[in-house]
Amino acid sequence: QVQLVESGGGLVQAGGSLRLSCAASGGTFSRLGVGWYRQAPGKEREFVAAISRSGNDLDYAESVKGRFTISRENDKKTVYLQMEGLQPEDTAVYSCAARSTILSVPSTRDHQSYTYWGRGTRVTVSS
């Protein structure tokens, strides 16, 4: 069983930066593909970014491309989401999700493909 814990959220002014972390315990981290999702108040959950098990396949939502960077450190069992140029519309609860895959499987945006979910960390961007 894999447990995921997000951290790094907070309050930041527009144009600022934050780095979110998704720390995993249990299971074999190097076998996990990981995705980040966010849900703003009154809105549906939306895909933000994903990274494959190998770390070679990355995917970003158009709304964050060029501003957010997803990465992983297997020795720390952690996936990061570096967020730059934050805007008020980025305000949301950010959650990470993980799934076990074979090495050749690319990342996925499909939230139904993920088995494990964290509880989320709140990001608030003030104008």
Buried (B, 14 or more C-beta within 10 A) or exposed (E): EBEBBBEBBEEBEEEBEBEBBBBBEEBEBEBBBBBBBBBBEEEEEBBBBBBBBBBEBBBBBEBBEEBBBBBBEBEEBBBBBBBBEBEEEBBBBBBBBBBBBEEEBBBBBEBEBBEBBBEBBEBBBEE
